Amino acid sequence: MFTIIYGILVILTACSVILLYGIIFKVILSDSELREMIAYRFVILLGICDVVEASLHCMTGLALLFPNFWSTQLDNVSATSLI
């Protein structure tokens, strides 16, 4: 029961991070003045890394919810995406 609750929380948290970064990206990329500033370029770069990390957390949450589905092939795919 704990793993189901934990998996759902991981998925909800990761999806909310992806949604919030989508809003941040839209605001930064829609304003030409912000796009030209180097600080906001770093924000976008770090945000892309965070979105990749959050998508991997989503995969982890799904693995917690459906442990029988998680196989060696999916393990290898997620491990290679971290490198």
N, CA, C and O atoms as CSV, one atom per row, in Angstrom:
chain,resi,resn,atom,element,x,y,z
A,1,MET,N,N,0.822,-1.200,0.000
A,1,MET,CA,C,0.000,0.000,0.000
A,1,MET,C,C,0.866,1.264,0.000
A,1,MET,O,O,0.532,2.256,-0.649
A,2,PHE,N,N,1.983,1.214,0.738
A,2,PHE,CA,C,2.871,2.372,0.797
A,2,PHE,C,C,3.462,2.675,-0.571
A,2,PHE,O,O,3.577,3.840,-0.952
A,3,THR,N,N,3.841,1.629,-1.322
A,3,THR,CA,C,4.452,1.873,-2.632
A,3,THR,C,C,3.459,2.477,-3.618
A,3,THR,O,O,3.848,3.248,-4.495
A,4,ILE,N,N,2.187,2.135,-3.483
A,4,ILE,CA,C,1.173,2.717,-4.373
A,4,ILE,C,C,1.011,4.208,-4.088
A,4,ILE,O,O,0.973,5.022,-5.011
A,5,ILE,N,N,0.917,4.557,-2.814
A,5,ILE,CA,C,0.786,5.972,-2.437
A,5,ILE,C,C,2.037,6.740,-2.840
A,5,ILE,O,O,1.950,7.847,-3.370
A,6,TYR,N,N,3.199,6.148,-2.585
A,6,TYR,CA,C,4.460,6.795,-2.931
A,6,TYR,C,C,4.581,6.965,-4.446
A,6,TYR,O,O,5.031,8.011,-4.913
A,7,GLY,N,N,4.189,5.956,-5.211
A,7,GLY,CA,C,4.239,6.051,-6.666
A,7,GLY,C,C,3.337,7.146,-7.199
A,7,GLY,O,O,3.722,7.891,-8.100
A,8,ILE,N,N,2.133,7.245,-6.641
A,8,ILE,CA,C,1.202,8.296,-7.067
A,8,ILE,C,C,1.755,9.677,-6.725
A,8,ILE,O,O,1.654,10.602,-7.531
A,9,LEU,N,N,2.335,9.821,-5.542
A,9,LEU,CA,C,2.916,11.114,-5.153
A,9,LEU,C,C,4.092,11.495,-6.043
A,9,LEU,O,O,4.250,12.662,-6.403
A,10,VAL,N,N,4.913,10.518,-6.396
A,10,VAL,CA,C,6.052,10.792,-7.274
A,10,VAL,C,C,5.563,11.252,-8.646
A,10,VAL,O,O,6.093,12.209,-9.210
A,11,ILE,N,N,4.553,10.569,-9.176
A,11,ILE,CA,C,4.024,10.940,-10.494
A,11,ILE,C,C,3.382,12.325,-10.451
A,11,ILE,O,O,3.613,13.137,-11.347
A,12,LEU,N,N,2.586,12.604,-9.428
A,12,LEU,CA,C,1.929,13.913,-9.331
A,12,LEU,C,C,2.941,15.042,-9.178
A,12,LEU,O,O,2.794,16.098,-9.793
A,13,THR,N,N,3.963,14.820,-8.361
A,13,THR,CA,C,4.987,15.841,-8.171
A,13,THR,C,C,5.762,16.088,-9.458
A,13,THR,O,O,6.005,17.235,-9.832
A,14,ALA,N,N,6.149,15.014,-10.130
A,14,ALA,CA,C,6.912,15.156,-11.369
A,14,ALA,C,C,6.081,15.833,-12.453
A,14,ALA,O,O,6.593,16.680,-13.184
A,15,CYS,N,N,4.815,15.473,-12.564
A,15,CYS,CA,C,3.953,16.103,-13.573
A,15,CYS,C,C,3.722,17.578,-13.264
A,15,CYS,O,O,3.637,18.394,-14.182
A,16,SER,N,N,3.620,17.928,-11.992
A,16,SER,CA,C,3.449,19.342,-11.648
A,16,SER,C,C,4.712,20.139,-11.963
A,16,SER,O,O,4.629,21.292,-12.387
A,17,VAL,N,N,5.879,19.532,-11.757
A,17,VAL,CA,C,7.133,20.209,-12.109
A,17,VAL,C,C,7.199,20.439,-13.617
A,17,VAL,O,O,7.582,21.519,-14.067
A,18,ILE,N,N,6.828,19.426,-14.393
A,18,ILE,CA,C,6.840,19.562,-15.854
A,18,ILE,C,C,5.862,20.649,-16.294
A,18,ILE,O,O,6.182,21.450,-17.173
A,19,LEU,N,N,4.692,20.684,-15.699
A,19,LEU,CA,C,3.695,21.703,-16.041
A,19,LEU,C,C,4.190,23.107,-15.690
A,19,LEU,O,O,4.055,24.031,-16.493
A,20,LEU,N,N,4.755,23.268,-14.508
A,20,LEU,CA,C,5.252,24.586,-14.107
A,20,LEU,C,C,6.403,25.052,-14.990
A,20,LEU,O,O,6.473,26.226,-15.353
A,21,TYR,N,N,7.306,24.137,-15.338
A,21,TYR,CA,C,8.393,24.526,-16.232
A,21,TYR,C,C,7.872,24.862,-17.621
A,21,TYR,O,O,8.439,25.715,-18.303
A,22,GLY,N,N,6.809,24.210,-18.046
A,22,GLY,CA,C,6.201,24.568,-19.326
A,22,GLY,C,C,5.709,26.006,-19.320
A,22,GLY,O,O,5.876,26.732,-20.300
A,23,ILE,N,N,5.105,26.410,-18.215
A,23,ILE,CA,C,4.641,27.798,-18.084
A,23,ILE,C,C,5.825,28.759,-18.068
A,23,ILE,O,O,5.790,29.808,-18.711
A,24,ILE,N,N,6.872,28.398,-17.330
A,24,ILE,CA,C,8.064,29.255,-17.257
A,24,ILE,C,C,8.714,29.390,-18.629
A,24,ILE,O,O,9.092,30.489,-19.035
A,25,PHE,N,N,8.846,28.266,-19.349
A,25,PHE,CA,C,9.431,28.317,-20.691
A,25,PHE,C,C,8.603,29.195,-21.621
A,25,PHE,O,O,9.156,29.960,-22.410
A,26,LYS,N,N,7.289,29.088,-21.532
A,26,LYS,CA,C,6.414,29.880,-22.399
A,26,LYS,C,C,6.597,31.372,-22.131
A,26,LYS,O,O,6.648,32.172,-23.065
A,27,VAL,N,N,6.696,31.742,-20.857
A,27,VAL,CA,C,6.864,33.158,-20.509
A,27,VAL,C,C,8.217,33.675,-20.990
A,27,VAL,O,O,8.300,34.753,-21.579
A,28,ILE,N,N,9.275,32.906,-20.739
A,28,ILE,CA,C,10.612,33.369,-21.115
A,28,ILE,C,C,10.764,33.426,-22.630
A,28,ILE,O,O,11.308,34.391,-23.166
A,29,LEU,N,N,10.288,32.400,-23.317
A,29,LEU,CA,C,10.488,32.352,-24.765
A,29,LEU,C,C,9.559,33.288,-25.525
A,29,LEU,O,O,9.840,33.621,-26.676
A,30,SER,N,N,8.465,33.717,-24.919
A,30,SER,CA,C,7.558,34.630,-25.618
A,30,SER,C,C,8.031,36.079,-25.551
A,30,SER,O,O,7.593,36.905,-26.352
A,31,ASP,N,N,8.904,36.397,-24.621
A,31,ASP,CA,C,9.403,37.763,-24.474
A,31,ASP,C,C,10.801,37.846,-25.086
A,31,ASP,O,O,11.725,37.176,-24.624
A,32,SER,N,N,10.954,38.658,-26.112
A,32,SER,CA,C,12.248,38.745,-26.802
A,32,SER,C,C,13.331,39.352,-25.912
A,32,SER,O,O,14.510,39.027,-26.051
A,33,GLU,N,N,12.930,40.226,-25.005
A,33,GLU,CA,C,13.906,40.846,-24.105
A,33,GLU,C,C,14.488,39.817,-23.131
A,33,GLU,O,O,15.687,39.826,-22.852
A,34,LEU,N,N,13.636,38.938,-22.622
A,34,LEU,CA,C,14.116,37.909,-21.701
A,34,LEU,C,C,14.954,36.853,-22.416
A,34,LEU,O,O,15.905,36.314,-21.850
A,35,ARG,N,N,14.592,36.565,-23.660
A,35,ARG,CA,C,15.331,35.557,-24.427
A,35,ARG,C,C,16.775,35.951,-24.650
A,35,ARG,O,O,17.648,35.087,-24.728
A,36,GLU,N,N,17.040,37.247,-24.754
A,36,GLU,CA,C,18.392,37.714,-25.046
A,36,GLU,C,C,19.283,37.755,-23.814
A,36,GLU,O,O,20.507,37.773,-23.950
A,37,MET,N,N,18.715,37.768,-22.633
A,37,MET,CA,C,19.520,37.862,-21.411
A,37,MET,C,C,20.132,36.502,-21.092
A,37,MET,O,O,19.457,35.474,-21.145
A,38,ILE,N,N,21.415,36.516,-20.761
A,38,ILE,CA,C,22.150,35.278,-20.528
A,38,ILE,C,C,21.631,34.531,-19.295
A,38,ILE,O,O,21.664,33.302,-19.254
A,39,ALA,N,N,21.158,35.264,-18.304
A,39,ALA,CA,C,20.656,34.610,-17.085
A,39,ALA,C,C,19.436,33.748,-17.391
A,39,ALA,O,O,19.288,32.656,-16.842
A,40,TYR,N,N,18.570,34.234,-18.261
A,40,TYR,CA,C,17.376,33.463,-18.600
A,40,TYR,C,C,17.707,32.297,-19.524
A,40,TYR,O,O,16.990,31.296,-19.547
A,41,ARG,N,N,18.787,32.424,-20.280
A,41,ARG,CA,C,19.237,31.270,-21.068
A,41,ARG,C,C,19.700,30.151,-20.142
A,41,ARG,O,O,19.444,28.977,-20.408
A,42,PHE,N,N,20.373,30.511,-19.068
A,42,PHE,CA,C,20.775,29.499,-18.083
A,42,PHE,C,C,19.556,28.899,-17.390
A,42,PHE,O,O,19.531,27.705,-17.093
A,43,VAL,N,N,18.555,29.719,-17.135
A,43,VAL,CA,C,17.318,29.209,-16.529
A,43,VAL,C,C,16.673,28.179,-17.445
A,43,VAL,O,O,16.193,27.143,-16.984
A,44,ILE,N,N,16.662,28.463,-18.738
A,44,ILE,CA,C,16.086,27.514,-19.691
A,44,ILE,C,C,16.911,26.231,-19.727
A,44,ILE,O,O,16.350,25.135,-19.756
A,45,LEU,N,N,18.220,26.357,-19.727
A,45,LEU,CA,C,19.081,25.171,-19.745
A,45,LEU,C,C,18.868,24.311,-18.504
A,45,LEU,O,O,18.718,23.093,-18.604
A,46,LEU,N,N,18.855,24.947,-17.340
A,46,LEU,CA,C,18.611,24.195,-16.107
A,46,LEU,C,C,17.194,23.633,-16.071
A,46,LEU,O,O,16.964,22.546,-15.542
A,47,GLY,N,N,16.254,24.371,-16.630
A,47,GLY,CA,C,14.878,23.888,-16.679
A,47,GLY,C,C,14.730,22.657,-17.551
A,47,GLY,O,O,13.977,21.743,-17.217
A,48,ILE,N,N,15.446,22.627,-18.669
A,48,ILE,CA,C,15.406,21.444,-19.531
A,48,ILE,C,C,15.958,20.236,-18.786
A,48,ILE,O,O,15.406,19.140,-18.874
A,49,CYS,N,N,17.044,20.439,-18.056
A,49,CYS,CA,C,17.598,19.338,-17.253
A,49,CYS,C,C,16.602,18.884,-16.191
A,49,CYS,O,O,16.472,17.686,-15.942
A,50,ASP,N,N,15.905,19.814,-15.570
A,50,ASP,CA,C,14.907,19.455,-14.563
A,50,ASP,C,C,13.718,18.719,-15.173
A,50,ASP,O,O,13.166,17.813,-14.549
A,51,VAL,N,N,13.321,19.098,-16.380
A,51,VAL,CA,C,12.210,18.410,-17.045
A,51,VAL,C,C,12.604,16.976,-17.391
A,51,VAL,O,O,11.794,16.060,-17.257
A,52,VAL,N,N,13.842,16.780,-17.835
A,52,VAL,CA,C,14.317,15.417,-18.103
A,52,VAL,C,C,14.318,14.606,-16.815
A,52,VAL,O,O,13.894,13.450,-16.801
A,53,GLU,N,N,14.794,15.212,-15.742
A,53,GLU,CA,C,14.806,14.527,-14.445
A,53,GLU,C,C,13.387,14.199,-13.978
A,53,GLU,O,O,13.141,13.112,-13.456
A,54,ALA,N,N,12.466,15.124,-14.162
A,54,ALA,CA,C,11.083,14.882,-13.744
A,54,ALA,C,C,10.435,13.779,-14.578
A,54,ALA,O,O,9.624,13.007,-14.065
A,55,SER,N,N,10.790,13.703,-15.857
A,55,SER,CA,C,10.231,12.620,-16.674
A,55,SER,C,C,10.767,11.270,-16.223
A,55,SER,O,O,10.049,10.272,-16.275
A,56,LEU,N,N,12.017,11.227,-15.783
A,56,LEU,CA,C,12.550,9.976,-15.227
A,56,LEU,C,C,11.877,9.637,-13.900
A,56,LEU,O,O,11.674,8.463,-13.588
A,57,HIS,N,N,11.533,10.649,-13.126
A,57,HIS,CA,C,10.786,10.399,-11.889
A,57,HIS,C,C,9.393,9.861,-12.202
A,57,HIS,O,O,8.867,9.025,-11.467
A,58,CYS,N,N,8.799,10.338,-13.289
A,58,CYS,CA,C,7.500,9.796,-13.718
A,58,CYS,C,C,7.630,8.312,-14.045
A,58,CYS,O,O,6.774,7.510,-13.672
A,59,MET,N,N,8.695,7.956,-14.738
A,59,MET,CA,C,8.924,6.546,-15.047
A,59,MET,C,C,9.114,5.734,-13.776
A,59,MET,O,O,8.645,4.600,-13.684
A,60,THR,N,N,9.797,6.307,-12.801
A,60,THR,CA,C,9.988,5.612,-11.531
A,60,THR,C,C,8.664,5.422,-10.813
A,60,THR,O,O,8.413,4.364,-10.236
A,61,GLY,N,N,7.818,6.439,-10.847
A,61,GLY,CA,C,6.499,6.316,-10.230
A,61,GLY,C,C,5.665,5.236,-10.889
A,61,GLY,O,O,4.958,4.489,-10.212
A,62,LEU,N,N,5.744,5.152,-12.214
A,62,LEU,CA,C,5.030,4.090,-12.919
A,62,LEU,C,C,5.593,2.720,-12.565
A,62,LEU,O,O,4.853,1.740,-12.471
A,63,ALA,N,N,6.903,2.659,-12.369
A,63,ALA,CA,C,7.510,1.384,-11.974
A,63,ALA,C,C,7.066,0.977,-10.578
A,63,ALA,O,O,6.940,-0.213,-10.290
A,64,LEU,N,N,6.829,1.943,-9.718
A,64,LEU,CA,C,6.327,1.618,-8.383
A,64,LEU,C,C,4.880,1.146,-8.433
A,64,LEU,O,O,4.482,0.268,-7.667
A,65,LEU,N,N,4.098,1.728,-9.333
A,65,LEU,CA,C,2.696,1.322,-9.446
A,65,LEU,C,C,2.538,-0.024,-10.148
A,65,LEU,O,O,1.679,-0.826,-9.779
A,66,PHE,N,N,3.366,-0.267,-11.154
A,66,PHE,CA,C,3.271,-1.503,-11.940
A,66,PHE,C,C,4.617,-2.219,-11.944
A,66,PHE,O,O,5.331,-2.179,-12.945
A,67,PRO,N,N,4.974,-2.875,-10.838
A,67,PRO,CA,C,6.304,-3.494,-10.760
A,67,PRO,C,C,6.485,-4.667,-11.719
A,67,PRO,O,O,7.614,-4.962,-12.110
A,68,ASN,N,N,5.414,-5.335,-12.104
A,68,ASN,CA,C,5.545,-6.469,-13.022
A,68,ASN,C,C,5.859,-6.021,-14.439
A,68,ASN,O,O,6.452,-6.772,-15.214
A,69,PHE,N,N,5.467,-4.807,-14.780
A,69,PHE,CA,C,5.726,-4.265,-16.112
A,69,PHE,C,C,7.183,-3.858,-16.280
A,69,PHE,O,O,7.735,-3.896,-17.379
A,70,TRP,N,N,7.792,-3.468,-15.165
A,70,TRP,CA,C,9.165,-2.982,-15.215
A,70,TRP,C,C,10.080,-4.142,-15.533
A,70,TRP,O,O,10.126,-5.111,-14.775
A,71,SER,N,N,10.800,-4.075,-16.618
A,71,SER,CA,C,11.652,-5.182,-17.040
A,71,SER,C,C,13.082,-4.701,-17.203
A,71,SER,O,O,13.392,-3.524,-17.014
A,72,THR,N,N,13.927,-5.624,-17.551
A,72,THR,CA,C,15.337,-5.295,-17.742
A,72,THR,C,C,15.517,-4.324,-18.904
A,72,THR,O,O,16.387,-3.455,-18.850
A,73,GLN,N,N,14.717,-4.458,-19.945
A,73,GLN,CA,C,14.845,-3.563,-21.097
A,73,GLN,C,C,14.514,-2.121,-20.712
A,73,GLN,O,O,15.232,-1.196,-21.091
A,74,LEU,N,N,13.429,-1.929,-19.961
A,74,LEU,CA,C,13.087,-0.569,-19.531
A,74,LEU,C,C,14.115,-0.033,-18.550
A,74,LEU,O,O,14.393,1.166,-18.526
A,75,ASP,N,N,14.674,-0.912,-17.751
A,75,ASP,CA,C,15.744,-0.514,-16.842
A,75,ASP,C,C,16.942,0.004,-17.624
A,75,ASP,O,O,17.524,1.031,-17.275
A,76,ASN,N,N,17.306,-0.704,-18.673
A,76,ASN,CA,C,18.447,-0.294,-19.489
A,76,ASN,C,C,18.177,1.019,-20.211
A,76,ASN,O,O,19.077,1.848,-20.342
A,77,VAL,N,N,16.962,1.215,-20.674
A,77,VAL,CA,C,16.619,2.461,-21.366
A,77,VAL,C,C,16.725,3.643,-20.418
A,77,VAL,O,O,17.281,4.680,-20.779
A,78,SER,N,N,16.196,3.495,-19.205
A,78,SER,CA,C,16.263,4.608,-18.257
A,78,SER,C,C,17.690,4.845,-17.790
A,78,SER,O,O,18.065,5.987,-17.521
A,79,ALA,N,N,18.489,3.796,-17.687
A,79,ALA,CA,C,19.880,3.974,-17.262
A,79,ALA,C,C,20.692,4.679,-18.340
A,79,ALA,O,O,21.541,5.512,-18.022
A,80,THR,N,N,20.448,4.363,-19.607
A,80,THR,CA,C,21.196,5.029,-20.666
A,80,THR,C,C,20.759,6.473,-20.844
A,80,THR,O,O,21.540,7.294,-21.325
A,81,SER,N,N,19.538,6.801,-20.470
A,81,SER,CA,C,19.106,8.193,-20.594
A,81,SER,C,C,19.733,9.075,-19.525
A,81,SER,O,O,19.760,10.297,-19.667
A,82,LEU,N,N,20.234,8.471,-18.462
A,82,LEU,CA,C,20.891,9.249,-17.418
A,82,LEU,C,C,22.324,9.621,-17.789
A,82,LEU,O,O,22.886,10.566,-17.235
A,83,ILE,N,N,22.905,8.892,-18.710
A,83,ILE,CA,C,24.314,9.120,-19.064
A,83,ILE,C,C,24.468,10.252,-20.030
A,83,ILE,O,O,25.586,10.575,-20.429
